[in-house]
């Protein structure tokens, strides 16, 4: 294995300290300091009879004490425990990794045992997939595999797969985001409406009676956009499932947070254990090496296997490693030389232990934690050190490693990510606002599904602006869909009741903005206003805005309020609205292929499809239009006076030019600008853009030809202060990845305060940059660990790291490391990349981990994005996610970050 050997010969000796029947290899992460501590203990015990005091390890005279006190550096290096070190009682950190599941671990409340046992045994439930689509299945919770499993007489697979009705049968508990009671999904809303009509007609049906108190839904999948709708035989059975699942889901997610590494190691072991006998033979260990992204010659792998195989157990005639031996084998592979180097440089040379004082110095000097003191450092030792040395205030290398792996030392500032830390009392126009486009769609813009789940998913991820495309419904109530397309329809009432009212403030207490695209008749506009008032009640912001208002209210003053953003008449009479819709078809937009928004063949196909579709609609409606020509023409879009009751803080206003806006706009006026027009303004008038967005909330919406729900790049518009950049949140792409990164920087509350340069508090001219704000960012890529496999290449990865900057156009840049061949387990780069950033206030730092490939474009293995102001300095871990936002732990980079002036 390249890069894993202590010497050029490749010889390693994993057999070291024996503890409780286990073996910790001599070069395991926790071994050096523990062994040195043991040696020091023996030395102290041998000399204790010569000591002046039993509690002091050896006699020291006053001159020696004075000499030691005269040198702080000497004290740092020679710091030894006061008194004899007790025998070190430590177990390999992953020794109990197989115990991370099971009823005892997951059932954390004694009162839940019977409930969990009931759903573990399972029961017959009806799975509902639509009107006349009912399937009876036996469902149970597979505790060992931590998943909800459905079985039928025709099919059974505890590991997953597809059933005869075309749905997934095994749902991992960790992927379940919610369990809902009653009719609170699109499927149940449709089926319940159908059932009510059947009941009214008195028609016979083979389907069971749909009663809301027996129904529940399991929400799962990426972004919580998939639903499993189930009907129990009784309310008691339904309640048992809902309560038991909720408890287990919470337990599993807590388990993943507490023992993330153990869970990962358990998954590796189980995947390699092909015959499920609880041990690994050499062939299975060889498979494991490939899983772990390690390339090693067979003879060396066999040697490590034999050294770990102390019990010499056989299964089916083959020598096997049992659980404890597997841990030894794993530690023999695991070596973190860069972490070890940093630890040794800051710990005692004699004992190889780190005291609270030494840890405090390290955290102050290298991690930039100015308010750190010895008492706080001692608490950190207690938290992360596993051995009993923590009771005496000492940290081993293993404890140091796991401290650095914690959220506290993530490259993304944990304080910024974990809570709202910015001033929330400034006007709404001073904040970026997390915003979605056509929120109701779960897929394609022209033929996709409309769903309440789109709203729920967006709200749960912190989105604060939702779009509602409203059209007249056949039964007199407004519906939501992408008009004049093949997208399905949902009712406004369901969206307000099951989506917005239920979830508006689950992720954040700050205001939700409903951006209305109004295609309603006067009568149904009135119905819309009434529905909003009746369903949302006190949540709806209805206070009128004073005529002389100088600035829009703050997020703090609008907490737990729903704002309606739309156009309204100026008086009490019906008025015509002749403004363009947000989805008007403008010209082909500006495109940057490096950010995944390129005009590909697929885009041209979508454009061609769209034009063909519109042409078909035009020809179909041409005869109707001819017949209407002789009739009086109604106003383009009449506005009902009732709209003034709900539209206040954000009033839609047509954008003509910056000059016109400066002269005629009130602070509450908020325009919508198409992607192409907005980019033209960004290029031609960036100063005016900054000036305008300082006072007015401005929405940028995607080009209409993005029929596949691709996204525009948000960061150019953020760089000139645009608050609302509407994204298709159902699409897993870089645009949403950037968006998630930005809004994590203020506790993911959906609002991020814009930098002072965009609020005219600091001088700034985006057209003429100086070196006033220039920063130099140096990132030393030290090493990696447990990098993901490449699904495209199917071989041991050859990883390298790209480091990019996105923000102001002149700051766009990319650096990269060399390639480390055949090592995705613990590659070492030790390579420094330097970035010069002129406008750091609007910059995103972007890590892209890639696998070099000679056959195709280098696959992306993992991503990490951090706003400049949330970039932590010192020794940090970069934890990767995929484009869907899924955490790829324990995959990470170990880096050192420094920031300096130009």
N, C-alpha and C positions, 0 to 999 in steps of 0.2 A: 504494500500500500504506500503510494508516494506521499511524502510529507508527514508520515506518522511514526517514523522510526527515530530512535534516539541517536543512532550512529549510522554511518554509511553502510555498515554490514547488514542493517535491517534487523539485528537481533534485539528482541525484547524479552523481558521476564515479567509476565503478568502476575506471578505468584508472589504474594507479599504477606501482609498482615492477616492472620486468622482471627476472625471475630464471630462468635456464636455459630460456628460451623460454616461461615461464609468466607470468601476470599476477597480481599481488596487488592487489586494489582498494585505493584510498586509504583506505577506511574499514573494511577487514577487521579482525578481532579482533587480528591480530598486527602490523598495518601501522604504527600510530602510533609505537610505540617503535622499530621497525626503521628507519623513515624518519628519525626524529629522531636515531637512533644514526648513520645514514649521514651526515646533515648535520654532526653533531658530529665524525665522523671526518674529513670534508673540511676543517672549520674547524681541526682539530688539525694535519692535514697541511700546511695553508697556513702555519701559525705555527711549525712544528717547527724551522725554521732559526733562529728567534729564541730558542729555548728554551736554557736553561743546560745542560740535560742531554737527550740524545736520547730517554731513556726517560720524560721528563716532557712532557706535551702543551704546556705553556707556562710561561714563567718566573713564579715567584711569590716575593716577598720575605718576609722573616721576619715583618714587621708584618702582612702579609696572612694568613700562617699563624696567627699569634697570634689575629687577629680571627676567623678561621674556627673555631679551637678553642674560642673563648669562647661560641659559640652552637650548642647541639646541634640546635636546630630548623633553623638555617641550614644546618648540615652535612647534615641529612636531605634538604633540598630541593635543595641544590646539589652533592650527591655526584656526582662524575664519575670515570670510569675512570682508573686510574693508567696512563699511557702511551697511545699512539695505539690507537684501537679498530680492530681488523682489519676487512677487508671482511666484511660480514655475509653468511654463506652459509646461507640458509634457504629451504626449499621450503614451499609451502603445505601445511599439516598434512594435508590430505585429497587431495593431488595424486596419490597412488598408490592411491586407494581401489579402483580396479578390479583391483588385484593382490592382493586379500584372499582369493582362492581360487586353485585350480589345484594341480597335483600338487607343484610345487616348494614351495609354501607349506604344504600339508597333510602331505606326507611329511617328517617331521622326523627320520627315522632311516634312514640309507642301506640298512640291512639289510631295511627294510620295502618297498623299491621294487617288488620282484618280486611280493610278496603283494598290495600295493595295485593293481598292474597287473592281476593275475589277477581280483580282484573288480571292478575297473573294467570289464574285458571281460565279466565275468559268467559265470553257469553256470545250468543247469537244476536247479531245486530243487522239492521237493514242499512245498506250503503245506498245513498241517493245521489244519482248523477244528473238528474233532470226529470222532466215530466215523462212518465211511463218508463223510467230507467231506474228501477229498484233491484238491488241484488242482495240476497241474504248471505252473510258471511259469518264465520266464527272468528271473533277478534280476541286477542290476548296480548299482554305485555310480556315480551321475552326479556326477563331480567338480565340474563347472562350477556345477551347481545345488545341490551339497552335500546330496544326498538318496539314499536307497536306493529303487530303482525296480523294480517288477515288471511284466513284460509277458507277453502271451499272443498267440496268432495272431489272436484276435478283437479285441484291444484293445491300444493302446499310447499312452501319454501321459507324456512326461518331466516334465510340470509337475504331475501329480497327477490325481485323479479316482477313480472307482469302477469296479471290474472286474465281470465277470459273476458272481462269487461274492459280491458285495456288500461287499467290503472295500476299504480305501484302498490304492492302488498306489504312491504316492510318500510316503516317510517322511523328513522332514528330519533330517539327522544330528544337528542341535543338539537335536532333540526326543527322541532316543534316550537313555534313562537307563542302559541296561545290556544286555549281550549274555551270555546264559547257555548253558552247555553242558548237554547231556543232557536228562532229563525233569524239569524244575523249574517247570512251569506247570500250571494246572488242566487245560488241554486235553491236554497230554502225559500227565498222571496218569490221566485218564479213558481216553484212547486206548490207552495202554500196558497198562492193566488189561484192556481189551477184547481187545487183541492176545494177551495171555498166555492168556486163556480160549480164544480161537480156536486158538492153538497147542496147548493141552492137548487140545482136542477133535479136532485134526487136520483141521479143516474147511478147504476151499479158499476163497481170496479173491483178488480182482483187485488189492487194495492191495499195495504193496511191503512187505517185511518191516520192521517198526519196530525198529531197533536203536539203543540209547541212544547209542552212540559216533558215530552219524551225525546226531544231532539237536541243534538249537540254537534259541534263542528270542531275538527282538529285542523288548525292552521299551521302550515309548514312550508319548507322549501326556501329557495333564495328570496330574500325580501319578504317572506311570509305571504307569498302570492298564490300558494296552492292550498286547496281546501279538501278535507275529507268529511263529508256530511253524513251523519249516522243517526239512526232512530233506534232507541231502546224499547224493550217490551213494557217498561213501567218507568214512572218518574223516579222511583227509588234506585233502579238500575242505572238510569241516566246520571243521577247525582253521584253514585259510586264511581262511575267512569270519570266524570268531570273532576271530582275531588281527588281521586287517586292519581289520575294523569297529571294534574296540576302539581301535586306534591312531588311525584317522581321527576317531572321536568325540572322543577326548581332544584331538586337534589342533584340531578345529573349535571346541570349547568354550574352549580356550586362546586361539584366534584371536578369538573373540567378546569375551573379557575384555580382551585386549591392544588390539584395534582395533575396539571396539564402535561407535564413531562412523563409522569407515570402512565397516564392514559395513552400517550403516544407510544411509549415503549411496549405497553401491553398490546397495542394494535400491531406493532412490528412483530412481536413474538407470535401472536395468534396467526398472523398472515403467513409466517414462515413455518409454523407447525401444521403441515399439510394433513397429517393423519390424526390430528387433535388428541394426541396422547400425553400432552403436558410436558414434552421434552423435545429436544432438537438433535437429530443426527447430523453428521458432517455435511451431507448434501443439503439439508434444510438450512444449516448455518451458511453454506455457500450462497444459497438463495437470499438469505438475510443480508449478506454483504452487498448484494446487488440492490436490494431494497433500500439499504442505507447509503447508496451512492458511493461504495468503496470498491476500488479495483485493487486486487491483491493476488499475488501468485499463489497457486494452490499449496505449495509446500509451506509457505509462511503461514497461510491460513490454517493448515493442518497442525502446525506447531502450536499456534495460539489455542486451537481447539484442545489439543492434548494437554497443554499446561493447565487449562481451566477444568479439564475432566478429571477431578480428583477422586470422585466416588466410583469411577469405572463401571457405571451402570450400563446395562444393555437392554435394548428393546428390539425385538424381532431380529436378534443377532447382531445389531449395530450398536457401537458405543454411542451414548447420547449425553447431552448436557441437560441436567435438571435445572430447575428455576434458579437456585443459588449459583450454580456454575455458569448459567447463562449471564447472570449479572457480572460475574468475574470476566467472562469473555467480552461482554460489552465494554466494561471499563478498560480492558486491554486495548480496545480499539480507540477509546475516547481519550484524546489528548488535546488540550487547549494551550499551546505554548505561549501565545501572546498574553492570555489571562495570567498564566503562571509567572511570566516575566514581570508584569505589572505588580502582582502580589509580592513577589520576592523583593522588588525594589522598595516597597513600602512597609514590609514586615521586619521583624527582628531577624538579624542574620544568625544569631545563635539558636533561637528556638523555632524559627520559621513560623511564629505566631504573630498575630497583629493585635495589639492592645487597643483599648478605646481611644487613648491619646493618639496613637499612630493612625487609626482610622479617621479620627477627627482631622488630623493634619492632611491626610490624603483627600478628604472630602472638601476641605477648604481650598487647598492648593491646586488640585487637579480638576475637581468637579465644580468649582465656583460657588460652593454653598457657604456664603459668608457668615450666616448666623449659626453655623454648626458649632456645637460645644461637646465636651467629653460626655456629659450626661446623655445628650441625644445620640451620640455615637454608641454609647453603651446600650441604649434601647434598640438600636439597629442591629447590634450583635445578638441581642436576645431574640430578635425576630428572625434572623436568617441563619444563625449558626446552629447546626444540628447536634453537635457533640456536647458533653457536659462541661467543656471548657468555657462555654458561654456564661456559666455561673460565676466564673472568676474574671469575666470581662475580656475573654480572648476569642478571636476569630481565626478559623483555619482557612486554608485556600479554598476548600469546598464551600464554606459559608460565604466567602468573598465572591466566588463565582456566582452563587445564587442571588446574592445581593445585587450584583451588576445586572443580572437577568430580570430583575423585578421592574414593575412599572415606574418606580422612583427614578430609575436610571435609563429609561427609554429615551431614545433620541427625540421623541415628541414630548415636549414639556408636559409632565403629568398633571401639574396644577392647572394648566390651561385646558387640558382635555377632561379633567374630572369634575370641574365645577365652573359656574359663571363667575368670571373674575373682572369683567369689564364694566364700566359705567353704563347703566341701562336707562339713564334719565335724560339722554339727549334726544333730539327729534328723530322720528323714524327715518328721515332722509339721510341720517348720519350712519346708517347700518347697511351692511350687506344682508340680504334676506334670502334664506334657502327657499328655492322656488321650483315648482314643477310645471311642465307643459302637458296639456291634455291629460290631466291626472287620472281620468277615468279609464284610459286605455292601458291594456296589459301587453300589447304587442304592436302590430302593424297599424299605421295611421289610416289606411283605406279599407282594411278588411279584418281588423282585429276585434278582440272582445272588449266591451265596456264593462267595468266591474266596480262595485263598491270597494273591493279589495285594493284597487289602485289608490283610493283615498286613505284607507286605513294604513297601507304599507308606507305611503309618503309621510303621514303624520307620525307614525311610530319611529321613523328614522330622523325626525326633527324638522321636516319640511314645514314652512310657515305660510307659503302661498300656494293655493290650490286653484285650478282652473275648472270652470263649469260652463260647457257649451250647451246652452239651453234652447230647446225647440218645443213647439207645441205637441202635446201628446194627444192621442186619439180619444182618451176618456176625459179630457178637460184638464189634465194635470201635466205640468212640464216634464219633459224627458231630457236626458243627457246622452249625447252621442256626437260623433264627428259628422256633421251634417252633409248630406248629398254623397255619402260613402256607404260602404257595405258593413260598417261597424255596427255591432249590436247596441241595443238601447237599454238604459236603466232609468228609473224614475228619480226625480229630484227628492221626493219624500224619503226614499230608501237611503239616498246618499246623506241627507241631513240627519236622519234618525240613526241609522246603523253605522255610519262613518264619522261624520263631523261631530255630532253631539257626544258620541261615545268615546272618541279618541282624540279630540282636538288638543287637549292639554295633558295627555298621558306622558309625552316625552319632554314637554316644555310648557311653562305657564305663560309664555309670552304670546302676543296676539297672533291669531290665524287670520289670513286675508283670503277671502273668496273672490277670485277674479272672474267676473261674469262676462261671458260673451252672449249677448242678448239677441236671440232671433225669435222672441216670443211675440204673439199677438198681444194687444192691449189687455184682453181678458185674462190671458194666462200670465202676463206680467203681474197682474194683481194677485193671482193665485200664488205665484212665486213669493211675493212679499208676505202674504198671509202664512204660507208654509214656514218661511224663515222665522217669522215672529212666533208662531205657535210651537214649533219644534225646538228652536234654539232658546227662546225665552230671554232670560236675563243675560245669557251669554252674548247676545247680539248687541253690538255697539250702535246705539240709536240716538245718542245725544247730539243735537244740532251743533254745527261749527259756527262760532261767531264770525260775522262778516269781516271784522278787522284782524282776524288771526294772523300772526306773523310767522309762526312755525308749526309744523304738524306735531301732534302729541308724541310722547316717548313710549317705548316698549313697556317701561315700568308702569306708566299711568294707564296703559291699556291691557294690563295683565288679565288673563282669563277672559278676554273679549274676542269676538269674531267680527272682523271688519268686512264689509261688502265693498269691493272695488268695482266700479262700473260707471256708466254714464247716467245722468239724470237730467230732467228738465229744469230749467231755471225758475220757472214759476209754477202755478197750480194748474196750468192748461197742458193738454197733450202737445208735445213738440216732436219735430222730425229730427231723427239722427242720421246724418248723411256721411258719417265717418266710416273709414275702412275697418274691416274686421281684423282681428289679430292674425288670422290665418290667410291673409291675402297672398297672392302668388307674385313674389318679386323675382328679381333676376338671380342668376346663379351666383352663389355667395363666395366670399373669400374662403380659401381652403388651405390648411396646413397638413400635409400628409403625415408629418412626423407625430401629429397628435391624434391620429386615427379618425379624422373627419374628412378624408380625401374624397374627391369626385371620382369614384371608381366606376367600373363597368356596371356594378350593381346599382349605383346611384343613377346612372344614365338609363338603366332598365326601369327603375322606379319612376323616373321622370317621364319616360316614354309611356309606361303603364298609366301614369296619372293623366297624361294628355289624352291617351286613348279613352280612358274612362270618362273624362270630362267631355270629350267629343261625342261619345255615345249618349251622355246625358243631354247634351245640347241638341243633337239630332232628334232624340226622343221627345224633347220638350218644345221643339221648334214650332210644330203645328199649334200647340197650346198657346204659345206666345203670340203667334199670328192672330189667333182668335181674340186675344186680350188687347191687341193694339188699339182697337176701336173703343175699348172701355176706358172710363176714367182711371187714371193711375193713382194708387194710394201712395202716401208718403213712404220713403225708402225704409225707414225703421221708426215707427212712432214710439215715443217714450211715455209711459204712464206716470202721472204725477205722484202716484203712491211710491215710486222709487225714492223720492226724497226722504221717506221715512227710514230707509235702511242704508242709503249711500251718503257718507259724510266725510270721513277722514281721507279717503282715497277716491277722488272723483276723476273718472276717465276724461281725457282731453286730447283732441287730435293734435298731433305734432306737425307743424309746417316747417319751422326753422328755429334756430336758437334765438335769432333776433326777435322774431314774433313772440316766442315764449318769454323772453326777458321782459317784453313790454306788456304782455296780456295775461300771463299765468298768475294765479294765486298759488300759495304754498301747497294747497291740498290737491292741485291739479297734477295728475299722473298720466303721462303718455305711454303708449305702446309703440315701439319702433321695431320694424322688421330687421332681421339679421343683416341683409345686404345694405340697407340704408344706414343702419347703425355703424357698420364697418366703414362705410364711406365717410361718415361724420368723424369716426375715430381717427381716420387717416388725415382728413382735411382740417378738422377743427378740434383737436384734443383739448386745448385750453378752455374753449367754450363748453365742451362736454363736462370737464371737471367743475366749471363754474355752475353749470345748470344742475348737475346731480348733487351738488352741495345742498340745494334747497328742495329739489323735486325728486320724489320717488319715481324712477324710470324703469320701465320693463322692456327687456330685449327678448324677442321670441324667435324661434327657429324658422328657417326658410321652408316654404310650403312643400318643396319637392323632397323633403326628407321623409318620404313615405315609409321607409323602413325603421322610422323612429330613431335615426342617428341624431347626434347632438352637435351643436355649435361649440366652439371653444369658448369657455366662459372668461378666462383670465384677461384677454385684451379689454373686455368691457369692465371688468373689475378694476383694471388699472386706471380707468378714467372715472371711477366712482359709481358705475351703474349698480343699483341696489338689487334689481330683479333680473337675473339671467335664467329664463325658464328652460328647464331640461326635461327630457323624457326619462323619468327616473326608472322606468322598467327596463331600460337598456343598460347592459353592463359594459361600460366603456371608460375611456380616460377622462372624458368630460365629467362624468359622475364621480370618478375617483378624485379628481381635483376638487370638486364641490364638497365631497365628504371630508377631505383633508382640511379645507378652509374652515368649515363649520364645526369641526372638532375643537377648534382653537378657543372656543368660548363655552365649554361644557355642552356642546352640541344642542344649544338651546334654539338654534335657527336664526339667530341674529349675531353678527360680528361687527364690532365698531370699526369704521373705516379709519385709516391712518390720518394723522393730522395734515399731511400734505394734500389730501383730497378734501379737507374741510377748511382750507385757506388759513389754517393756524400756523403752518410753516410754509415758507416760500417754496414754490414748485412750478416749473414750466416743463411739461412733458415733451415739448418740441425742442427745447434747448437744455440738455442735461449738463450739469457741472459735476465736479467730484465732491460736492458738499456732503452727500449722504453715502458715498461709495464705501463698501465694505469688502474685505478679502476673507473668504471662507476657505479654510483648509480642512479637508477631510482625509484622514489617513485610514484607508481600508486595511485593517489588520488581519482579520481572519473571518471565516464563516463556519457555520455548523448546521448539520442536518438539512442541507438544501433540498428543495423538492426535486423529484424526478421530472424529466422531460417526457411528457406524454407523446409528443410528436417524434422524438428521436428514438426512444425505447432503449437507451444505452446509458452507461455511466456518464454523468454530465461533465462538461468541460466549462466551468463557470467563469464569468467575468462580470464586472459591475460597471454600469453607466451611471453618471451623475449629471443631472440636467438642471437648468434654471428656466422657469416660465414666469412671465409677468410683463414688464415693459418690453417692447419689441427689441430694444437694443441690448437687453440683458439675456436674450435667448442664447444658450450655449450648452455644450455637451462635452464631458470628459469621460474617460474610461480606463479601467485597469487592464493589465495583461490577463491572459487566459491561464487558468490552472488546469492542467490536463488530468482527466480521470479521477476527480475527487470532489464529490459533493457532500462528503461527510464532515470534513474539517479542513477545507482549503486555507492556505495562508498566502496573503498578498503582500502585506506590509508596504503599501504603496500610497503616496500622498497625491490627492487631486486638489487643484486650486481653482477657485471661482472668484472672479471679480464682478461684483454686482453694484450697479450704479443707483438703482432704486430698490433697495432691499425691502422697503415697506410694503411693496405690492408683489413681492417675489415668492414663488413656491420652489422648494428644493425637492428634487424628484430622484429617488433611487430606483434603478431598474436592473434586476438580476437576470442575466441571460445565459443561455447555453450555446456555445459556438457550434455551428453546424455547417458542414460542407455541402449539404443537400438542398437546404431551403433557408428562408429567413430565420435568423437565430431566435429560437423560442424564448418567450418571457417566462421565467420561473417564479418571480415574485416582484412586488412593487411596494414602495413606501413613499409617501409625499408629506412634506411638512412646510407650513408657512414659515417664512424666515423668522418672524418674531416668536415662534414656538419652537425654534431649533435650540436644543440643549447642547452645551459645550462640555468638554472633558471626555472621559471614556464612557461610551454609550453603546447600547445594543440597538440595532435597526431590526425591528420585527416586521416580517413581510405579510402582505395580504394579496389576494388575487383581485381581479377587476370587479368581482361581485362583492368585495369587501370582506370576504371570509379570511379569518386569521389563519396563517399557515404555520403556526407554532408547532414544534420548537425551531423552525427555520429562522435563522437570524444572521446578521453580520455584527462583528465586534469592531468598533471604529473609535477614532479619536477626532474630536471636532474643536477647532479654534476659530475665532472671529476677530479680525483686526481692522483698523482703519487703513485707508489707502496710503 
